[in-house]
Amino acid sequence: MKETYSRTKSVWQRMDETERKAVMDYGEKYKAFLDTARTERLAAKEIIRQAEAKGFKPVYDMKSLKAGDKVYWNQKDKSVILAVIGEEPVHEGIKIVGSHIDSPRLDLKANPVHEQEGVVYFRTHYYGGIKKYQWTCIPLALIGVVYTKDGRKVEINIGLKDSDPVFYISDLLIHMAQDQMKKSLAEGITGEQLQPIIATNSDENQKPKEALMKMFKDTYGIEEEDFAAAELELVPAEKSRDVGFDRSLIASYGQDDRVCSYANLEAILDAKPGVKTQAALLTDKEEIGSYGNTGMESSYFVKFVMKLLSLQGQSTILDFYETMENSEMLSADVNSCLDPMFPEVSEKDNASFLGYGINLTKYGGSRGKAGSNDANAEFLQKIRTIFNEAGVCWQIGELGKVDQGGGGTIAFMMADWGAEVVDCGTAMLSMHAPYDLLSKADAYETYLAYKAFFESK
């Protein structure tokens, strides 16, 4: 059995050639998922497509449940739960891996289209934590849905094909940026300046905005008022790419948290059905606090578990809480790792390393562990035993120095219902940038970790 925990040997140094090939093969499938699942709606659609191909059926169509049944819950096309029913009743507990499929981005405002000096822009509001200056001068794609006055749904996906136009947020040229360069990074680009250029062309005696709105009407049947009933997102248009001469890394948009979500999906599709019911939770809205009716602060996960229980003859709220108290969860979200270019923000002995395996995070939060789940020693011992016995490479790390970093996940919400929970995900560089960076080896070990957890007793 390979060495599963090391602070001196990377995963690559602990692998044989067969494992290295498996890592590279997994990386190709993962990149294809990233390039398809650019938004939470597209991710949910792809997850359900793959699940249905493996025999998963909508739980709301089921009349009863037995061991081995595969079911799913679609929450408004933006969150998904997949479950494989175990040999024991659901009431005896669920093995849950919980990840999120939303990522930082730019959302269009309700009245987005405006013109200034012959240039037409979209007004946006950024979603999640970003460094605003990183979103200038890169190609952007527009993806989402618009509803017309007559109730017709129009799906928009512009910028991902090579033949598509893209959208672009300009920045001040260096020759004229003396005042801007004196500002802090946080002040150099403001939120209201995150406005992509979308048109400049028009006919004689017609303004560019008028020409653009006519194009919207002729091409999509969309009028300006329809933007008030729309969900349109701007995301980086470039595809995922291998990084390094050795192709050991992947740069892509949305790897927080789709690296964990893809591993979660693959793990539940590949895991052997177990004694316990297995559930892959792929949720929305984590980047803005898990609010809304597709986020974990809503009731849909409760309804899902209650539905499983009712199909097995148990239907009280007490049954739900007892089920959760019998359940275990990996909160599958990414963490930072030590960046040699910025070592001052990490405490080396308690930081994750790039390429050293999946990361366990005992506590998150910030400023005295505020907002943290803070997993107990007993559950940490159980998880590391599962990983060690399955040959999963793992490490333990925190999100920055005390009083320097910190962040939240969905872990505490599940713990509120009584489940045993620990944060467990992939470590990465440049988190929340338009293009995150991570190790293929870490992505693969994340998949192995979740599969081992699903299959454990």
C-alpha positions in Angstrom: 0.0 0.0 0.0 1.3 3.4 -0.9 2.1 6.0 1.8 -1.1 7.9 2.3 0.1 10.8 4.5 3.3 12.7 3.9 4.6 16.3 4.2 7.7 15.6 2.2 6.6 13.4 -0.8 4.0 14.6 -3.3 1.3 12.3 -4.6 3.3 12.0 -7.9 6.3 10.6 -6.0 4.1 8.0 -4.4 2.4 6.8 -7.6 3.3 4.0 -10.0 2.8 4.3 -13.8 -0.7 2.8 -13.7 -1.8 5.4 -11.2 -0.2 8.2 -13.1 -2.2 7.2 -16.2 -5.4 7.0 -14.2 -4.7 10.6 -13.0 -4.2 11.9 -16.5 -7.3 10.1 -17.8 -9.4 11.5 -15.0 -8.0 14.9 -15.8 -9.4 14.8 -19.3 -12.9 13.8 -18.2 -12.8 16.5 -15.5 -11.8 19.2 -18.0 -14.6 18.1 -20.3 -17.0 18.6 -17.4 -15.6 22.0 -16.6 -16.0 23.2 -20.2 -19.6 22.0 -20.2 -20.8 23.0 -16.7 -19.9 26.7 -16.8 -22.9 27.8 -14.7 -25.0 26.2 -12.0 -27.8 25.5 -14.4 -25.5 23.9 -17.0 -23.8 21.9 -14.2 -27.2 20.6 -12.9 -28.2 19.6 -16.4 -25.0 17.7 -17.0 -25.1 16.0 -13.6 -28.7 14.8 -14.2 -27.8 13.7 -17.7 -25.0 11.5 -16.4 -27.0 10.2 -13.5 -30.0 9.2 -15.7 -27.6 7.4 -18.0 -26.5 5.3 -15.0 -30.1 4.5 -14.0 -31.0 7.2 -11.5 -34.7 8.1 -11.4 -36.6 11.1 -10.0 -37.4 10.4 -6.4 -40.8 12.1 -6.6 -41.9 9.5 -9.1 -41.1 6.6 -6.7 -43.8 4.6 -4.9 -41.3 2.7 -2.6 -37.6 2.2 -2.0 -35.4 -0.8 -1.7 -31.7 -1.4 -1.4 -29.8 -0.5 -4.5 -32.4 2.0 -5.9 -30.9 5.1 -7.5 -32.8 8.3 -7.2 -32.3 12.0 -7.7 -33.9 15.3 -6.7 -33.8 18.3 -9.0 -34.2 21.6 -7.2 -35.3 24.2 -9.7 -32.6 23.2 -12.2 -29.9 24.7 -10.0 -29.2 22.1 -7.3 -29.2 18.3 -7.5 -29.2 15.4 -5.0 -28.3 11.9 -6.1 -28.8 8.9 -3.7 -28.2 5.2 -3.8 -30.4 3.4 -1.2 -28.5 1.2 1.3 -29.1 -2.2 2.8 -30.1 -0.5 6.1 -33.1 1.7 6.4 -32.5 5.4 5.6 -33.3 6.2 9.2 -30.0 4.4 10.2 -28.0 7.2 8.6 -26.8 8.6 5.3 -23.2 8.9 3.9 -23.3 12.4 2.5 -20.8 14.3 0.3 -21.9 17.9 0.0 -20.4 20.2 -2.7 -21.6 23.3 -4.5 -21.9 24.0 -8.3 -22.1 27.8 -8.2 -18.9 29.9 -8.7 -17.9 33.6 -8.6 -19.0 35.4 -11.7 -20.7 38.6 -13.0 -24.5 38.7 -13.1 -26.4 41.1 -15.3 -28.5 43.7 -13.5 -32.2 43.9 -14.2 -31.8 46.9 -16.5 -28.4 46.0 -18.0 -28.1 47.6 -21.4 -26.9 51.2 -21.7 -24.9 53.3 -24.1 -22.1 55.8 -23.4 -20.4 57.8 -26.2 -21.4 55.3 -28.9 -20.3 52.2 -26.8 -23.0 49.8 -25.5 -22.4 48.1 -22.2 -23.9 45.6 -19.8 -24.3 46.7 -16.2 -23.3 43.9 -13.8 -23.2 43.0 -10.2 -20.5 40.6 -9.1 -21.5 37.3 -7.5 -19.3 35.9 -4.7 -15.9 37.1 -3.6 -13.7 38.4 -6.4 -10.7 40.6 -7.0 -12.4 43.0 -9.4 -9.3 43.9 -11.4 -8.8 40.3 -12.4 -12.0 40.4 -14.5 -10.8 43.1 -16.9 -9.2 42.5 -20.3 -10.3 38.8 -20.5 -12.8 37.3 -22.9 -16.2 36.7 -21.3 -19.1 34.5 -22.3 -22.8 35.2 -21.6 -24.9 32.3 -20.4 -28.3 32.0 -18.9 -32.0 32.2 -19.5 -34.5 35.0 -20.4 -38.3 34.9 -20.2 -40.3 36.9 -22.7 -43.6 38.7 -22.0 -45.5 35.8 -23.4 -43.7 33.3 -21.1 -41.3 31.8 -23.6 -38.0 30.7 -22.2 -35.0 31.7 -24.2 -31.6 30.0 -23.4 -28.6 32.1 -24.1 -25.1 30.7 -24.6 -22.7 33.1 -26.4 -18.9 33.0 -26.2 -17.9 29.4 -25.7 -17.7 28.4 -29.3 -14.7 29.5 -31.4 -17.0 31.1 -33.9 -18.9 33.1 -31.2 -18.2 36.7 -30.2 -17.0 37.4 -26.7 -17.4 40.3 -24.3 -14.7 42.4 -22.8 -14.3 44.8 -19.8 -11.7 47.4 -20.7 -9.1 48.8 -18.3 -7.1 52.0 -18.4 -4.0 51.9 -20.5 -0.7 52.1 -18.6 0.2 55.4 -20.4 -2.7 57.2 -18.7 -2.9 55.3 -15.5 -0.7 57.3 -13.1 -3.6 58.1 -10.8 -5.1 54.7 -11.0 -1.7 53.0 -10.2 -1.6 54.9 -6.9 -4.8 53.2 -5.7 -4.9 50.0 -3.8 -5.8 46.8 -5.7 -9.2 46.9 -4.1 -9.8 50.4 -5.4 -8.2 50.2 -8.9 -11.4 48.8 -10.5 -14.8 49.4 -8.8 -17.8 47.2 -9.0 -19.7 49.7 -11.2 -16.8 49.6 -13.7 -17.2 45.9 -14.3 -19.2 46.6 -17.5 -18.4 44.6 -20.6 -18.5 46.1 -24.0 -21.3 44.4 -26.1 -21.7 46.6 -29.2 -20.7 49.7 -31.1 -22.2 49.2 -34.6 -25.3 50.9 -36.0 -26.9 52.2 -39.2 -27.1 55.8 -40.2 -29.5 57.8 -38.0 -29.6 54.9 -35.5 -27.8 54.7 -32.1 -25.8 51.5 -31.3 -28.1 50.6 -28.5 -31.1 50.8 -30.8 -29.4 48.6 -33.3 -28.5 46.1 -30.6 -32.0 45.9 -29.2 -33.4 45.3 -32.7 -30.9 42.5 -33.0 -32.1 41.0 -29.7 -35.7 41.2 -31.0 -35.0 39.8 -34.4 -32.7 37.0 -33.2 -34.1 36.0 -29.8 -37.5 37.7 -29.6 -36.2 39.5 -26.5 -37.3 43.1 -25.6 -35.6 45.3 -23.1 -38.2 44.7 -20.4 -37.5 41.0 -20.6 -34.1 41.4 -18.9 -36.1 42.0 -15.7 -37.1 38.3 -15.9 -33.7 36.9 -16.7 -30.8 35.1 -15.1 -27.7 36.0 -17.2 -24.2 35.4 -16.1 -20.8 36.5 -17.5 -18.1 33.9 -17.1 -14.6 33.5 -18.6 -14.9 32.2 -22.1 -11.6 30.3 -22.3 -11.6 26.5 -22.0 -9.7 24.6 -19.3 -6.1 24.0 -20.1 -3.2 21.9 -18.9 -0.5 23.9 -17.2 3.3 23.1 -17.1 5.6 21.2 -19.4 4.5 18.0 -17.5 0.8 18.8 -17.8 0.4 18.2 -14.1 -1.9 21.1 -13.4 -5.2 22.4 -14.7 -6.2 26.1 -15.0 -9.9 26.7 -15.5 -12.8 28.8 -14.5 -15.1 27.4 -11.8 -12.8 24.8 -10.1 -14.2 26.2 -6.8 -16.1 24.1 -6.3 -16.6 22.0 -9.4 -13.5 20.0 -8.7 -15.2 18.6 -5.7 -18.6 18.4 -7.4 -17.2 16.4 -10.3 -15.4 14.1 -7.9 -18.7 13.8 -6.0 -20.6 12.9 -9.1 -18.1 10.4 -10.3 -17.8 8.8 -6.9 -21.5 8.1 -6.4 -21.8 6.8 -10.0 -18.8 4.5 -9.4 -19.2 3.5 -5.8 -20.5 0.0 -4.8 -23.9 0.3 -3.0 -23.3 0.0 0.7 -24.9 -0.8 4.0 -25.7 2.9 4.4 -27.6 5.1 1.9 -25.2 7.2 -0.1 -26.0 10.8 -1.1 -24.2 13.2 -3.3 -25.4 16.8 -2.6 -24.6 19.3 -5.3 -26.0 22.6 -4.2 -26.2 26.2 -5.3 -25.7 29.7 -3.7 -22.7 28.7 -1.5 -20.6 31.6 -2.7 -23.2 34.1 -1.3 -24.0 32.4 2.0 -26.2 29.5 0.8 -29.4 31.6 0.8 -32.3 31.3 -1.6 -34.5 28.3 -2.4 -31.6 26.5 -4.1 -29.1 27.0 -1.3 -28.5 24.9 1.8 -30.2 27.4 4.1 -33.5 26.4 2.4 -35.6 23.4 3.0 -35.1 21.2 0.0 -32.5 18.8 1.5 -34.9 18.3 4.4 -37.7 17.5 2.0 -35.5 15.1 0.1 -34.6 13.1 3.3 -38.2 13.2 4.5 -39.3 11.9 1.1 -36.8 9.0 1.4 -38.0 8.3 4.9 -41.7 8.4 3.9 -41.1 5.9 1.1 -39.8 3.6 3.8 -42.7 4.2 6.2 -41.3 6.9 8.4 -42.6 10.5 8.1 -42.1 12.6 11.3 -39.8 15.5 11.8 -38.3 13.4 14.7 -37.4 10.7 12.1 -35.6 13.3 10.1 -33.5 14.5 13.0 -32.7 11.0 14.1 -31.6 10.2 10.6 -29.3 13.2 10.5 -27.8 12.3 13.9 -27.0 8.9 12.4 -25.5 10.5 9.3 -21.9 11.4 8.3 -20.9 14.1 5.9 -17.8 15.3 4.0 -18.3 19.0 3.3 -16.7 18.9 -0.1 -15.3 22.4 -0.7 -11.9 23.6 -1.8 -9.2 25.1 0.4 -6.1 27.1 -0.3 -2.6 25.7 -0.4 0.8 27.2 0.3 1.8 29.6 -2.5 5.6 29.9 -2.6 5.1 33.4 -4.2 3.1 34.5 -1.1 4.4 32.5 1.8 3.7 35.3 4.3 -0.1 34.5 4.5 0.3 30.9 5.4 1.7 29.0 8.4 3.8 26.4 6.6 3.4 23.5 9.1 -0.4 23.8 9.0 -0.9 24.7 5.3 -1.9 22.4 2.5 0.6 21.7 -0.3 -0.1 21.6 -4.0 0.0 18.0 -5.2 -0.1 16.3 -1.8 -3.6 14.8 -1.8 -7.1 15.7 -0.7 -7.2 18.2 2.2 -8.9 17.7 5.5 -9.8 21.0 7.3 -10.7 20.5 10.9 -12.0 24.1 11.2 -12.8 27.0 8.9 -14.4 30.3 9.9 -12.3 33.3 10.8 -11.2 35.4 13.8 -11.4 32.8 16.5 -13.1 30.1 14.4 -16.3 32.2 14.0 -18.7 30.4 11.7 -16.8 27.1 11.9 -18.1 23.6 12.3 -14.8 22.5 14.0 -15.0 18.7 13.5 -14.4 16.5 16.5 -11.4 14.2 17.0 -13.5 11.0 16.8 -14.8 11.8 13.3 -11.4 12.9 12.1 -10.0 9.6 13.3 -12.7 7.7 11.4 -12.1 9.6 8.2 -8.4 9.3 8.2 -8.8 5.5 8.9 -11.1 5.2 5.8 -8.5 7.1 3.7 -5.5 5.1 5.0 -7.2 1.8 4.5 -8.4 2.7 0.9 -4.9 4.1 -0.1 -6.1 7.7 -0.5 -3.4 10.3 -0.3 -4.6 13.0 2.1 -3.2 16.0 4.1 -4.5 18.4 6.6 -4.5 22.2 6.3 -6.1 25.5 7.2 -7.1 28.5 5.2 -4.3 30.9 6.0 -2.7 32.1 9.2 -4.7 33.0 12.3 -6.2 36.4 11.7 -5.0 36.4 8.1 -7.4 34.1 6.3 -10.6 32.2 6.9 -13.8 31.2 5.0 -17.1 29.4 5.3 -18.6 26.2 3.8 -21.9 24.4 4.2 -20.5 22.2 7.0 -22.1 24.0 9.9 -25.5 23.8 8.4 -25.5 20.1 8.2 -24.0 19.9 11.7 -26.9 22.0 13.0 -29.1 19.0 12.1 -26.9 16.6 14.1 -24.7 15.0 11.5 -21.0 14.4 11.9 -19.2 16.7 9.4 -15.7 17.6 8.4 -14.5 19.9 5.5 -12.7 17.8 3.0 -11.8 19.0 -0.5 -9.1 19.9 -3.0 -6.4 22.5 -2.2 -5.8 25.0 -5.0 -4.0 28.2 -6.0 -5.6 31.4 -7.1 -9.0 30.5 -5.7 -11.9 32.8 -6.9 -9.8 34.1 -9.8 -11.2 33.8 -13.3 -8.9 30.8 -13.7 -8.2 28.7 -10.7 -5.2 26.4 -10.6 -4.9 23.0 -9.1 -3.1 19.6 -9.4 -4.5 16.8 -11.4 -3.2 14.4 -8.7 -5.2 16.3 -6.0 -8.3 16.2 -8.2 -8.0 12.4 -8.6 -7.3 11.8 -5.0 -10.5 13.8 -4.2 -12.5 11.4 -6.3 -10.9 8.4 -4.6 -11.6 9.9 -1.2 -15.3 10.4 -1.8 -15.7 7.0 -3.3 -13.9 5.4 -0.3 -16.2 7.4 2.0 -19.3 6.3 0.2 -18.3 2.6 0.3 -17.2 2.7 4.0 -19.3 1.3 6.9 
